[in-house]
Amino acid sequence: SIKATSGFANAAEHIGKRLLSRLLAHIEGDDDNVTDLVLEAIQTLCLNKLMLLETSNKLVELMDHLRNSRKNISIDREIRIFDLTSCVISPLLSSELLDSSTLLTKTFLRICAVFPKCLIRMKRSRHDTLEYSTTQLMYSFSFFLLRSEYFDKSMINELS
């Protein structure tokens, strides 16, 4: 675990903030390896309770962008984003100071949009990787559904 007061933690946060500032470009980029490294680096910082608020805000922005974007990203990349979001959500829920309801709700709605597409692709292709992706999406769906009491009620009411 990285101590938040260490020089290393300060440097890591600085690098992480730079990565976050380019997250959208990496998500829509064509280099899956670079994108995975960026997401993994940000997730590692969040697991060490660094940059939670900044990452949460960027993920809300990312969910809005993905909802409005015409460009499709891979199911595996979506799953990586959901994993990162779940990593951020848990400590935020335990903190009374930060509101995570918007991020929770928008991520859950994104999962609901992606899940049927994944099922259709799995039915058509029958590849083991899509079965794994579908299973991962089910885990993400369950993770966020179990935290539905924290959803932003006004966002949910707008949908009905």
N, C-alpha and C positions, 0 to 999 in steps of 0.2 A: 504494500500500500504506500502511496506517495503522500508524504506529509505536506499539507497545504502551505506551510510556512517555509518550506525549503526553497533554495535557489532553483533546484531542478523543477519543482512544481511551478514556479513562476515562469521559467522558460517553457515548460510544457504547455502551460495555459496560453502563453503568447503564440506558440506554434499552433496550438489548437484553434485559437481565434482566427488565425490566418487561414487555416483549413476550412473553418466554418464559413468564412467570408466567400469562399469559392465552392461551397458545397453544391449549390444549384448547378453550376457549370459542370462539376464532376458527375452529378447524378445524370444529367442529360448527355454526357460525353460518351464516346465510343470505347474507351479503354476500361474494361471491367476490372482489370487488375489494379489500376490506379484508384478507381472509385472504391473498390473493396478496401484498399489500404487506408484511404481517407476515412471511410466509415469506421474501420477498425481502430484507427488512432483516436478518433473522437469518442468512440465507445469506451476505449481504455481509460481515457481521461474522465469520462462520466462515471465509470465504475469506481474510480478513485475519488469520487465526489468533487471533481473539478469541472468548472464550466457548465453546471447543470442549467442555470438560468439562461445563459447565452444559447446553449444547445436547444433548450425547450423553445425559445423564441424563434430560432432558425427553423426548427422542425414544424412549427405552426405555419411559418411562411412557406416552407416546402410543401406541406399538405395543401395549402391554398393553390400553389403553383401547379401541382400535379392534378388537382381537380379541374383547373381551367386550361390545362395544356392539351394540345392535340397530339403531342408526341407521346408514344407509348414507351415505357421502360420495361425491362424484363421483370418477370415474376420474382426471380432470385434477388434482384436489386430492391424490389419492393419489400421483400422479406427482410433484407438487411436493414432497411429503413425502419421497419416495424420492430426489429430486434433492438436497434438503437433507441427507439422511442420507449420501449418497455424498460430499458436500462435507465432512462432518464426519469420515467414516471414513478418508479418505486420510491426513490428518495424524496421526490417532490411531494408525494402523498403524505409521507411522514412529517414533512415540514409544514407547519401551520402558516408559515409566512408567504408561501408561493401558491398561486392558483394554477393548477394543472388541468382544470376541467376542459378548457378549450382544446388543448393538445390531445387529451384523452378522447374527446368526442370526435375531433377531426380525423384522428388516426383510426378510430373504430369505423367511421363512415368510409374511409379509404379502403379498409380491409373488406368491408361489405361490397364495395364496388369492384375490387380485384378478385375476390373469391369466386364469383360465378365464371369469370373469364378463365380462371385457372382450371375450374372443373370442366369447362367446355374443351379447353386444350387437352386436358388429360384424357377425356373421353375419345377425342379424335386421334390422339397419337399413341397412347398406351406406353409411354416411356417411363422408366423407373424414376427418372429425375423429376418428372412432373408429379408423380405420386408422392415423392419426398416433399416437393414444394407445396402440394396440397395439404400434406400433414403439417408442415411448418405453419401454413396459413391458419389451419384449424387451431394450433397452439396459440397463435397470436390472437385469433378471434376469441378464444376462451380467456386468455389473459386480460384482454380489454373488457370483455363482457362481465367478468367477475368484478370489475371495478366500475360498473355502470352507475352505481350510486353517486359517483363523482362526476358524471357527465354533465355538460352544460345543458340544463333543461330548456333554456330559450332556443338553443340550436336544434334540439330534438323537436320542440313544438313547431318550429318553422317548417319542418319536413312533413308534418301531418296536415 
